[in-house]
Amino acid sequence: MATSTLSTKGQVTIPAAVRGALGLHAGDRIDFVELEPGQFAIVAATKSVDDLKGLLGKPAAPVSIEAMNEAIAQGASKA
């Protein structure tokens, strides 16, 4: 288990083994995600929006602006 000490300024050095496992480098951002009261996970937040490109793939058929507007209008009428 990797251990670190909290400084008087509230800072913690992330151990090298943890940085390596998360692929973290100087300047990267991390998120602290609460799993349950008193327990958090550290998650690397280093991905950019560009990394999401192609994640969902292309639609089977193109959708027209008119069809999008109709779907929006139907959804709004249900709210």
C-alpha positions in Angstrom: 0.0 0.0 0.0 1.3 3.5 -0.9 1.2 6.0 1.9 1.7 9.8 2.0 1.6 12.5 4.7 -0.5 15.7 4.6 1.5 18.9 4.9 0.4 21.9 7.0 -0.7 23.5 3.8 -3.0 20.6 3.0 -0.8 19.2 0.3 0.0 15.6 -0.4 2.7 14.1 -2.6 1.2 11.2 -4.6 3.6 8.3 -4.4 5.5 7.4 -7.6 3.9 4.0 -7.8 0.4 5.6 -7.8 1.4 8.3 -10.3 2.8 5.6 -12.6 -0.4 3.4 -12.3 -2.6 6.4 -13.1 -0.3 7.7 -15.9 0.1 11.0 -14.2 2.7 13.6 -15.0 3.5 17.1 -13.7 0.6 19.5 -14.5 -2.0 16.8 -14.9 -5.3 17.1 -13.1 -6.9 14.6 -10.8 -10.4 14.3 -9.4 -11.4 13.1 -5.9 -14.5 11.0 -6.2 -16.4 10.2 -3.0 -17.3 6.5 -3.0 -19.0 6.6 0.5 -18.6 8.8 3.5 -15.0 8.9 4.5 -13.8 7.1 1.4 -12.5 8.7 -1.9 -11.0 7.5 -5.1 -8.3 9.4 -7.0 -9.1 9.5 -10.7 -6.8 10.9 -13.4 -8.7 13.7 -15.2 -6.2 14.1 -18.0 -8.4 13.3 -21.0 -9.4 16.1 -23.3 -12.7 16.4 -25.2 -10.8 15.5 -28.4 -10.1 12.1 -26.9 -13.9 11.4 -27.1 -13.9 11.6 -30.8 -15.2 8.4 -32.4 -16.3 6.9 -29.1 -19.9 6.4 -30.2 -19.3 5.7 -33.9 -21.4 7.1 -36.8 -25.2 6.9 -36.9 -26.7 4.3 -39.3 -28.4 7.0 -41.3 -28.0 10.8 -41.4 -30.6 12.8 -39.4 -32.0 16.0 -40.9 -32.3 19.3 -39.0 -36.0 19.1 -39.3 -36.1 15.6 -37.7 -33.9 16.9 -34.9 -36.2 19.9 -34.3 -39.2 17.6 -34.3 -37.7 15.3 -31.7 -36.8 18.3 -29.6 -40.3 19.7 -29.9 -41.8 16.3 -28.9 -39.5 16.0 -25.9 -40.3 19.6 -24.8 -44.0 19.0 -25.0 -43.7 16.0 -22.6 -41.9 18.1 -19.9 
